[in-house]
Amino acid sequence: MFSILYYIFTLLQVTVLFIVSIIVLIVTYPFDKSRRWVHECSRLICFLLYDFFPFAKRTIEGAEHIDKKKPYVMVLNHNSGFDIFTAYKIPLNFRWVSKREVFWVPFMGPLLSIHGDIPIERGNPKKAMEKVSRLGKLWLKRGATVAIFPEGTRSKDGEIHNFKLGAFSLAKEAGVDILPVVMTGTTDAFKKGWLVNWRHRVAIRVLEPVSAEAVAATGTKELSQQVHDRMVTALAELRKDVAAEKK
């Protein structure tokens, strides 16, 4: 019963904030090319999805590594559709790179478009790379971070697998830092398929950025592997810490 009420609440609040987001985009577009205020509407949606409920928990560590005055290429591990909502806890204005199919989902798809996120066709890697490079550099130039799941798809076993090179090529081309982020707990948001797990815990850990200088001085494949290995280690440590807190 409570899960059904939650879905109704979610539908209503997303509908209202979808309309608000359109109004905010129209009003702020002439002076807010990075769409920071539209992003704040999305942050509010995610706050109501998570933090409005007293028993659910969404925590973040390592936010001190973030310089809010600069844009990053942010790379995150990907386990669940809830990863996107979880990441809005990160105190940055960012644009997602996401598969085009997500933009067809009712309500969520139009919100992504208003937000300025970047749709790509995963079946056409060359075209996808060109689009990520072109639009990614545009948003970075405007001061917005670009958020990418470098595995290219969800992990089926929860572990971090091989990275594609798009995020690292973009960082090199744009001359920006790479910000690695790991998350855990997003697969536990629901139980038995659709029932809400009211006591689920989501944890985010922001790692130290890879400086633009280090990005420029390192080969793309080597850079990808270095960030991959750091994130694998950090995810294991984060899971250990979360498990210890539960005892």
TAGI-V363073 format. One record per pair of residues at least 6 apart in sequence whose ideal C-beta (glycine too) atoms are under 8 Angstrom apart, sorted by the first residue. I is the first residue (numbers start at 0). J is the second residue. D is the distance in Angstrom with one decimal. If there is no record, write none. Layout:
i=I j=J d=D
i=I j=J d=D
//
This chain:
i=1 j=195 d=7.0
i=1 j=197 d=7.2
i=2 j=193 d=6.9
i=2 j=194 d=4.8
i=2 j=195 d=4.5
i=5 j=195 d=5.2
i=9 j=48 d=6.5
i=10 j=106 d=7.6
i=12 j=44 d=6.8
i=12 j=47 d=5.3
i=13 j=44 d=6.2
i=13 j=106 d=5.1
i=13 j=107 d=7.8
i=13 j=110 d=7.4
i=14 j=106 d=7.0
i=16 j=40 d=5.6
i=16 j=43 d=6.4
i=16 j=44 d=5.1
i=17 j=106 d=6.2
i=17 j=109 d=6.6
i=17 j=110 d=5.9
i=17 j=113 d=7.7
i=19 j=40 d=5.8
i=20 j=37 d=5.6
i=20 j=40 d=4.4
i=20 j=41 d=7.3
i=20 j=110 d=6.5
i=20 j=113 d=5.0
i=20 j=114 d=7.5
i=21 j=113 d=6.2
i=23 j=36 d=5.2
i=23 j=37 d=5.5
i=23 j=40 d=5.7
i=24 j=34 d=7.0
i=24 j=37 d=5.2
i=24 j=113 d=5.7
i=27 j=34 d=7.7
i=27 j=36 d=4.7
i=27 j=37 d=7.2
i=31 j=37 d=7.8
i=32 j=141 d=4.8
i=33 j=92 d=5.8
i=33 j=138 d=7.4
i=33 j=141 d=4.5
i=33 j=142 d=4.7
i=33 j=143 d=4.5
i=34 j=92 d=7.4
i=34 j=94 d=7.9
i=34 j=114 d=6.7
i=34 j=115 d=4.9
i=34 j=143 d=7.0
i=35 j=92 d=4.6
i=35 j=143 d=7.7
i=37 j=113 d=6.1
i=37 j=114 d=5.8
i=37 j=115 d=7.2
i=38 j=92 d=4.7
i=38 j=93 d=7.2
i=38 j=114 d=6.6
i=38 j=143 d=7.9
i=41 j=87 d=6.0
i=41 j=110 d=6.9
i=41 j=114 d=5.7
i=42 j=87 d=4.7
i=44 j=84 d=7.9
i=44 j=87 d=7.8
i=44 j=110 d=7.7
i=45 j=84 d=4.7
i=45 j=85 d=7.6
i=45 j=87 d=3.9
i=45 j=88 d=7.3
i=46 j=87 d=7.7
i=48 j=84 d=5.6
i=49 j=55 d=5.7
i=49 j=57 d=4.7
i=49 j=84 d=7.0
i=49 j=85 d=7.5
i=49 j=88 d=7.8
i=49 j=201 d=7.3
i=50 j=57 d=6.2
i=52 j=197 d=6.5
i=54 j=197 d=4.9
i=54 j=198 d=4.8
i=55 j=197 d=6.4
i=55 j=198 d=6.9
i=55 j=199 d=5.8
i=55 j=200 d=7.7
i=55 j=201 d=7.8
i=56 j=199 d=7.6
i=56 j=200 d=4.6
i=56 j=201 d=7.0
i=57 j=85 d=6.5
i=57 j=88 d=5.6
i=57 j=200 d=8.0
i=57 j=201 d=4.6
i=57 j=202 d=7.9
i=57 j=203 d=7.5
i=58 j=200 d=7.7
i=58 j=201 d=7.4
i=58 j=202 d=5.3
i=58 j=203 d=6.8
i=59 j=88 d=5.1
i=59 j=89 d=6.7
i=59 j=202 d=7.9
i=59 j=203 d=4.3
i=59 j=204 d=7.7
i=59 j=205 d=6.9
i=60 j=202 d=7.5
i=60 j=203 d=7.0
i=60 j=204 d=4.9
i=60 j=205 d=7.0
i=60 j=237 d=8.0
i=61 j=204 d=5.3
i=61 j=205 d=3.5
i=61 j=206 d=6.3
i=61 j=207 d=7.8
i=62 j=89 d=7.5
i=62 j=90 d=5.8
i=62 j=205 d=5.8
i=64 j=178 d=7.5
i=64 j=205 d=5.2
i=64 j=206 d=6.8
i=64 j=207 d=5.1
i=64 j=208 d=6.2
i=65 j=89 d=7.5
i=65 j=90 d=6.2
i=65 j=91 d=6.3
i=65 j=178 d=7.1
i=65 j=205 d=6.2
i=67 j=90 d=6.4
i=67 j=91 d=6.8
i=69 j=175 d=7.4
i=69 j=176 d=6.9
i=70 j=138 d=7.6
i=70 j=139 d=4.7
i=70 j=142 d=5.5
i=70 j=143 d=5.8
i=70 j=144 d=4.9
i=70 j=145 d=7.5
i=70 j=175 d=5.8
i=71 j=91 d=7.1
i=71 j=144 d=4.7
i=71 j=145 d=7.7
i=71 j=175 d=6.0
i=71 j=176 d=5.1
i=71 j=177 d=6.7
i=71 j=178 d=4.0
i=71 j=208 d=6.4
i=72 j=135 d=7.5
i=72 j=139 d=7.6
i=72 j=144 d=7.4
i=72 j=145 d=5.4
i=72 j=147 d=6.6
i=72 j=166 d=5.3
i=72 j=167 d=7.7
i=72 j=169 d=5.4
i=72 j=170 d=4.1
i=72 j=173 d=7.3
i=72 j=175 d=5.9
i=72 j=176 d=7.6
i=72 j=177 d=5.2
i=72 j=178 d=7.1
i=73 j=89 d=7.5
i=73 j=91 d=7.0
i=73 j=93 d=6.1
i=73 j=144 d=5.2
i=73 j=145 d=6.9
i=73 j=146 d=4.5
i=73 j=147 d=7.1
i=73 j=177 d=7.8
i=73 j=178 d=4.5
i=73 j=179 d=7.9
i=73 j=180 d=6.1
i=74 j=146 d=8.0
i=74 j=147 d=5.7
i=74 j=148 d=7.6
i=74 j=149 d=4.8
i=74 j=162 d=7.7
i=74 j=166 d=5.1
i=74 j=177 d=6.3
i=74 j=178 d=7.2
i=74 j=179 d=5.5
i=74 j=180 d=7.0
i=74 j=226 d=6.3
i=74 j=230 d=7.5
i=75 j=82 d=6.7
i=75 j=86 d=6.3
i=75 j=146 d=6.6
i=75 j=147 d=7.6
i=75 j=148 d=5.9
i=75 j=179 d=7.9
i=75 j=180 d=4.6
i=75 j=181 d=7.3
i=75 j=182 d=6.4
i=76 j=82 d=7.9
i=76 j=148 d=7.4
i=76 j=150 d=7.1
i=76 j=154 d=6.9
i=76 j=159 d=5.0
i=76 j=180 d=7.9
i=76 j=181 d=5.4
i=76 j=182 d=6.3
i=76 j=230 d=6.3
i=76 j=234 d=6.2
i=77 j=148 d=3.9
i=77 j=150 d=5.7
i=77 j=152 d=7.0
i=77 j=153 d=5.1
i=77 j=154 d=6.2
i=78 j=153 d=6.1
i=78 j=154 d=5.4
i=78 j=157 d=5.6
i=78 j=182 d=7.5
i=78 j=183 d=7.9
i=78 j=185 d=5.6
i=78 j=186 d=5.2
i=79 j=153 d=6.8
i=79 j=185 d=4.0
i=79 j=186 d=4.8
i=79 j=188 d=7.1
i=80 j=153 d=7.9
i=81 j=185 d=4.3
i=81 j=186 d=7.8
i=81 j=188 d=4.8
i=81 j=201 d=7.7
i=82 j=148 d=7.5
i=82 j=182 d=6.1
i=82 j=185 d=5.1
i=83 j=95 d=6.6
i=83 j=97 d=7.7
i=85 j=182 d=5.7
i=85 j=185 d=5.4
i=85 j=201 d=5.2
i=85 j=203 d=6.7
i=86 j=93 d=7.8
i=86 j=146 d=6.6
i=86 j=180 d=7.3
i=86 j=182 d=7.2
i=86 j=203 d=7.4
i=88 j=203 d=5.9
i=89 j=180 d=6.6
i=89 j=203 d=6.7
i=89 j=205 d=6.8
i=91 j=144 d=4.8
i=91 j=178 d=8.0
i=92 j=142 d=7.4
i=92 j=143 d=5.2
i=92 j=144 d=6.5
i=93 j=143 d=6.2
i=93 j=144 d=3.9
i=93 j=145 d=6.6
i=93 j=146 d=4.5
i=94 j=114 d=7.0
i=94 j=115 d=5.3
i=94 j=116 d=5.3
i=94 j=117 d=6.1
i=94 j=134 d=8.0
i=94 j=138 d=4.8
i=94 j=143 d=5.4
i=94 j=144 d=7.3
i=94 j=145 d=5.6
i=94 j=146 d=6.8
i=95 j=111 d=6.8
i=95 j=114 d=7.5
i=95 j=116 d=4.2
i=95 j=117 d=6.9
i=95 j=146 d=5.2
i=95 j=147 d=8.0
i=96 j=116 d=7.4
i=96 j=117 d=4.7
i=96 j=119 d=6.2
i=96 j=131 d=5.7
i=96 j=135 d=7.1
i=96 j=145 d=6.5
i=96 j=146 d=6.9
i=96 j=147 d=4.7
i=96 j=148 d=7.8
i=96 j=165 d=7.7
i=97 j=111 d=6.7
i=97 j=116 d=5.9
i=97 j=117 d=7.1
i=97 j=118 d=6.3
i=97 j=119 d=7.3
i=98 j=118 d=7.2
i=98 j=119 d=6.4
i=98 j=120 d=7.7
i=98 j=121 d=5.3
i=99 j=118 d=4.3
i=99 j=119 d=6.4
i=99 j=120 d=5.5
i=99 j=121 d=8.0
i=101 j=107 d=6.8
i=101 j=108 d=6.4
i=101 j=111 d=6.5
i=101 j=118 d=7.5
i=102 j=108 d=4.2
i=102 j=111 d=5.5
i=102 j=112 d=6.2
i=102 j=116 d=7.8
i=102 j=118 d=4.8
i=111 j=118 d=7.6
i=115 j=138 d=7.0
i=115 j=143 d=7.7
i=117 j=130 d=6.6
i=117 j=131 d=6.4
i=117 j=134 d=4.8
i=117 j=135 d=6.7
i=117 j=138 d=7.7
i=117 j=145 d=7.5
i=119 j=126 d=7.8
i=119 j=127 d=4.0
i=119 j=130 d=5.6
i=119 j=131 d=6.4
i=120 j=126 d=6.0
i=120 j=127 d=5.8
i=121 j=127 d=6.5
i=121 j=151 d=6.9
i=121 j=152 d=7.6
i=127 j=165 d=7.3
i=128 j=165 d=5.5
i=128 j=168 d=7.3
i=131 j=145 d=7.9
i=131 j=147 d=7.6
i=131 j=165 d=5.2
i=131 j=169 d=5.9
i=132 j=168 d=7.1
i=132 j=169 d=6.0
i=132 j=172 d=6.1
i=135 j=145 d=4.6
i=135 j=169 d=4.6
i=135 j=173 d=6.9
i=136 j=169 d=7.1
i=136 j=172 d=6.4
i=136 j=173 d=5.0
i=138 j=144 d=7.9
i=138 j=145 d=5.6
i=139 j=145 d=6.1
i=139 j=169 d=7.9
i=139 j=173 d=4.7
i=139 j=175 d=5.7
i=140 j=173 d=7.7
i=144 j=178 d=7.2
i=145 j=166 d=8.0
i=145 j=169 d=6.6
i=147 j=165 d=6.7
i=147 j=166 d=4.2
i=147 j=169 d=7.7
i=149 j=162 d=4.0
i=149 j=163 d=5.9
i=149 j=165 d=7.4
i=149 j=166 d=4.8
i=149 j=167 d=7.6
i=149 j=223 d=7.2
i=149 j=226 d=7.7
i=149 j=227 d=7.7
i=150 j=159 d=6.9
i=150 j=160 d=5.4
i=150 j=161 d=7.1
i=150 j=162 d=6.2
i=150 j=163 d=7.2
i=151 j=163 d=4.7
i=154 j=160 d=6.0
i=157 j=186 d=6.8
i=158 j=231 d=7.7
i=159 j=181 d=7.9
i=159 j=227 d=6.6
i=159 j=230 d=5.6
i=159 j=231 d=5.1
i=159 j=234 d=6.1
i=161 j=227 d=7.4
i=162 j=223 d=4.7
i=162 j=224 d=7.8
i=162 j=226 d=7.2
i=162 j=227 d=5.1
i=164 j=219 d=5.3
i=164 j=220 d=6.8
i=164 j=223 d=5.7
i=166 j=177 d=7.3
i=167 j=177 d=7.0
i=167 j=214 d=7.5
i=167 j=219 d=5.0
i=167 j=222 d=4.9
i=167 j=223 d=4.9
i=167 j=226 d=7.3
i=168 j=219 d=5.7
i=170 j=176 d=7.3
i=170 j=177 d=4.9
i=170 j=209 d=7.9
i=170 j=211 d=7.6
i=170 j=214 d=5.0
i=170 j=222 d=8.0
i=171 j=214 d=5.6
i=171 j=215 d=6.4
i=171 j=219 d=6.4
i=171 j=222 d=7.7
i=174 j=211 d=5.3
i=174 j=214 d=7.8
i=174 j=215 d=6.8
i=175 j=211 d=5.5
i=175 j=214 d=7.5
i=176 j=208 d=4.1
i=176 j=209 d=6.2
i=176 j=210 d=5.6
i=176 j=211 d=5.3
i=176 j=214 d=7.0
i=177 j=208 d=6.3
i=177 j=209 d=4.2
i=177 j=214 d=6.0
i=177 j=222 d=7.6
i=177 j=226 d=6.2
i=178 j=205 d=6.9
i=178 j=206 d=7.6
i=178 j=208 d=4.9
i=179 j=205 d=7.9
i=179 j=206 d=4.3
i=179 j=208 d=7.7
i=179 j=209 d=7.4
i=179 j=226 d=5.4
i=179 j=229 d=6.0
i=179 j=230 d=5.2
i=179 j=233 d=7.3
i=180 j=203 d=6.5
i=180 j=204 d=7.1
i=180 j=205 d=5.3
i=180 j=206 d=6.9
i=181 j=203 d=7.5
i=181 j=204 d=5.2
i=181 j=206 d=7.2
i=181 j=230 d=5.4
i=181 j=233 d=4.9
i=181 j=234 d=4.3
i=181 j=237 d=5.7
i=182 j=201 d=6.8
i=182 j=202 d=7.0
i=182 j=203 d=5.1
i=182 j=204 d=7.7
i=183 j=201 d=7.4
i=183 j=202 d=5.4
i=183 j=234 d=6.6
i=183 j=237 d=5.5
i=183 j=238 d=5.3
i=183 j=241 d=6.2
i=184 j=199 d=6.3
i=184 j=200 d=5.1
i=184 j=201 d=4.1
i=184 j=202 d=5.7
i=184 j=241 d=6.9
i=185 j=201 d=5.7
i=187 j=196 d=5.7
i=187 j=199 d=4.5
i=187 j=200 d=7.4
i=187 j=201 d=8.0
i=188 j=195 d=7.3
i=188 j=196 d=5.9
i=188 j=199 d=5.1
i=188 j=201 d=7.4
i=189 j=195 d=6.2
i=189 j=196 d=5.9
i=190 j=196 d=4.8
i=200 j=241 d=6.5
i=200 j=245 d=7.7
i=202 j=237 d=5.8
i=202 j=240 d=7.6
i=202 j=241 d=5.2
i=204 j=233 d=5.8
i=204 j=236 d=7.9
i=204 j=237 d=4.8
i=206 j=229 d=6.1
i=206 j=230 d=7.1
i=206 j=233 d=5.6
i=209 j=222 d=7.2
i=209 j=225 d=7.6
i=209 j=226 d=6.5
i=214 j=222 d=6.3
i=217 j=225 d=7.1
//
